[in-house]
Amino acid sequence: MSGVLASVDMRTQLAGHNRLELLLFRLDGKQLFGINVFKVQEVIQCPPLTHIPDSHAVVHGVANMRGRMVTVMDLSKAIGGRGLDKPEEKFVVVTEYNQYVQGFLVGGVDRIINMNWEEILPPPKGMGDDNYLTAVCKVDNELVEIIDVEKVLAEVIGWNEEVSQEFIDEASAGEDGKRQPVVLVADDSSVARNQIKRTLSQLGIECVIANDGRQALDMLKGWADEENGLDLHERLFMVISDIEMPEMDGYTFTTEVRNDPRMSDLHILLHTSLSGVFNNAMVEKVGADDFIAKFQPDVLAKTVLNRLKRWQDAHAA
């Protein structure tokens, strides 16, 4: 199993074409789950685990993996299941999210599939905000649930969401008599959307929320189509977009915006839990203005304030 992901670096051409590869796995039953291959470093038989006293209930322990200590979490228990017993008989999916490496204990790994983001759909409406899904899809007539790993990590590890006072003071100083347009935020994770919203709120900046790239693009086109031809730059000073989203990913969203002359020069910040130099190359290829990794509130605040200042200077009376 450790070799199943050996060729992942050869698959980067999928990104930018609204395509992805999913690693399919099961927890404690027949239900299939999926995770983007780009988040996965390796899959291994569960190694010996060392229990950490007073650790979170979903943490099975830590393991020495290739010279580094990695926290191993029971993904079944994390999403409200009964949890997995006999971990030594299970597998660990080693992932990197938000610049942190962690392992998720799973019952078994199925296979890797190639899909189009248009085939990845938002969770059914009516499920509420407490579910752990960001998307669903069908594979061989079987429903695959894509877990909101950012929600799991926020509950287990927790992220600092407080902006440093220096950035709050800078935002307050810039408010005096200056125009304050809004930010469009596109992200499929409810946790990520709320994190961004709270960061912007601390800066006194309003945001409009979209749940994916398709919805964000439709909103932009709708505003541009409004009577008398709304100048989007009078409403927005930037767009913050995730990369991994159902129906339309952030790379494709950026490409679509750049191809529409009414919005082609909107400032786009790609904000993602994906890591690696690959992303920088794709950001340049699709024409995004900035790229930062999740979730660092001060980095986000600094990037937003720098852009706001440039927008205000350009639109000064």
N, C-alpha and C positions, 0 to 999 in steps of 0.2 A: 504493500500500500504506500510505502514511503516514496516510491518512484512514480506514483500516479500523476504528480504535478511537475514532473521534471521538465516538461516543455512549456511551462506557463509563459516564460519570457518570449516565446515565439508567437504568442497569440495577441500581442499588443496591437496588431493591425485591426483587430475587431473594433477597438475603441475609435470613436470618430465616425463610425458608420452605424451608430445606434444599435450596436450588437454587444453581447457579453457572453461569458461562459459561466455556468452555474455548477458548483459542486453539490450534488444531491446526497442527502444523508437521512438516516432515521434516528429517532431518539429511543423511546420505550414502546413503540408500537409500529403499526403499518404506515402511518402518516409520513409522507415525504416532505423534507425541508430543503431549502436551497440557500447558498451563500455564494457571492461573487468570487470567482477564482482569484481575482486580483487582490483580495483581502487575505488569501490563504498562503502561508509560507510552506507548510508541509502537513501531512497526515501520518500519524504514527500509532502503533499499538501503545496503549496507555502504559507509561513507565511507572516505576515505584513512586508513590506520592508521600510527601512529608506533611502531616497535619499541622496547621498553624492554630494555636489556641486563640479563642475569641475572634476568629475570622468570620466573615459573612457566611450565612447558612448554605449558600449555593457553592461555596468554594470547597472543593474536595481536598485541596492541598497544593503544594508546590513541587515542581520536578526540575531536576537538572537536565536541561536539553541543550546539548552541544556547548556546554560551558556557561550557560546562562540559566538563572532561576526563573521559571515561568509559572504563573498562577494558573491552575486548572479549575475551571468552573463547570458545574453540572448544568448543562444548557436546558435539560428537561425541567429541573427544579426551578431554574431561573424564570421560565415562562409559565410557571404555575402547575407543572406536572408533578408526578410522584417522585421523580428523581431516579437515577440509575444506580443499581447495586453492582457489586463485583466489578469495580472499575478496571481491574487488571485484565478483564476479558473484553473491554471496550476500546474505543479509539479516541485519540485526541486530535482535533483540528486546530493547528497552531495558526493564529491570525494576527494581523496588525491593524489596529484601529486607532485613529487619533494619535499616532506616534507611540502607541503602547502595544507591546506584544503580550498576548494571553492565549491560553489553550481552552478549548471547549470540549468537554467530554460528550461523546455521542455514541449511540448504540451500534451503528454500522454505517459505512460509507457505500453509496450506490455506484455513482458514475459521474462523469462530467458531460454536460450537454452545451451545445452552442445555440443561442437564441437571439431573437431581435427584441430590443426593449419595447417595441410596440406590442409584443406578446405578453409582456409583464404588466399586469393590471393592478390598480389600487385595490386594497381590501374592500369587500362588499360594504356598502353603506349600512348604517345601523349597528355596527359592531361596537361603537363607543370609542373612547380615547384610552381605555385601559388595556386594550389588546396589544400583543407583541408582534404584530405584522406590519410590514411596510408595503408588501405586495403579494400577489398570488399569480400563478400561471398553471397551464395544463401541459403535462408531458405524458404522451401515450394514454390520453384520457384519464390521467391521474392528477389530482390537484396537488400542487407544490406550494407550500407556504414559505415565504421569505421573511425571516425574523428581523425585527428591528433591534439589531445588536447594540446600537447606540443607546437605546432605552435600557437594555439589560446592563450595560456597563455603567450608565448613569446611576442605576439603582444599587449596583454592587460596589463600584469604585467611587462614584461621585465625581463631578467635575466642578472646579472653581468657576463660578459664574459672576464674580464681582469684578468690576472694572476699577482699576487703580484711580485714586483721587486725582492724580495729575491729568488724566484724560477727561474726567468729569469736569474739572476746573477749566480745561481748554475748551470743552464744548460749551460751557456756560459763558465763557468770555466771548465766544464767537456768535452768540445768539443776539447780541445787542443790535437791533435795527437791521439784521440781515435776514434774507429769505431762507426759509427752511422747507425745502421740498421733501418728498418721501423716498423710501427705498423699497424696491420690489424684492421680496425674498421667495425663492423657490427651493423647497426641500421636502422630501417624502417622509422624513422622520419627524414625528410630533415633538420629540425631545429636542432635536436640532432646531426646529422652527422656534420653539419656546426659548432656547438658549440665545439664539440670534435676537429674537424680539426683546428679551430682557437686557441684553447688551446695549441695543440701540435705545431702549427706554431710559437706561441710565445716562445716556448722552443727550436725552431730550429729542430723539429723532423718531419720527413715526415710520411705520413700515406697513406694507400691504403684503399679504401672504398668499402664495400659490403652493399647491401640494405636489406639483411635478412640473417638468419642463413644458409639456404640452399645455397645461393650464396657464402657465406664465406667458407663453407665446400668444395664446388666445387673448389674454388680458391686454397685452401690449398692442396687438392688432386691433382689438376693440377700441382702445383709447385713441389709436391713430386714425380709426375710421369715424370717430365721432364728428358730428356736424361742425363745419368750419375748419376741420383739419387740426386737431389738437397737436401742439408741439410737445412731444413727449418729454423734452428736456425742461419744460416748464413745470412738469409734474414730478419727474424723477431726476435724481442726481446720480444714481447708480442702481445696478441690479446685483444681488448676491444669489448665486445659484450653486446648489449641490451638483455633483457629477452623476452619481448613481441615482436614477429616478425611473419609475415605471412610465411606460408609453413613450417618453422622450428623455434621453440623458442630457447632462449639462453640455457636453461637447456638441451634440446635434442642435440643442437649443441655441448655443452661441453662434453656430454656423448659420442657422435660420435667421437670427437677428441681423447678422452681418450682411446677409443677402437681401434684406429689405431696406431700400434707401430711406424710408421714413424713420428708421431706428438704427441704422447701421453703425452710427457712432456713439451709441449708448455705452456707458462705462460698465463693464461686466467683470465682477469678481467671482472666480470659481472657488468654492469653500468646501473642502472634502476631507473625509477620513482616509481616503486613499493616499498612499505614500510612494515615494520613489521618483527618480529622475525622469521616468517615463511621462509622468504627469506634466512636468515642465515643458517637454517637447510637444505634447498634445495641446497644452494651453497656447503655445506659440502658433501651432499649426491652425487652430480654429479661430485665433484672433482675440482671445480674451485679454483683458487689460492687466489683471492681477490673479494670483493664485496663492492661497494660504491653506494650511492644514488645520483641521478641527482639533480640539476646541480650545482656543487660547483667547479669552476675552480681551486682553490688552492688545494682542496683535490685531484682532478684528477691529477694536476701537480705533487704534492708530491708523489702520488702513482706511477706515470709513472717514475719519476726521480729515485726513490728508486729501481725500477725494472731495469732501464737502467744501474745504477751503478753496480748492482750485475751481470748483463749480461756482462758488459765491463770488470769487474774483472775476470770473469770466462773465457773470451776470450782474455785476455791480452797475448801479444806475449811473 
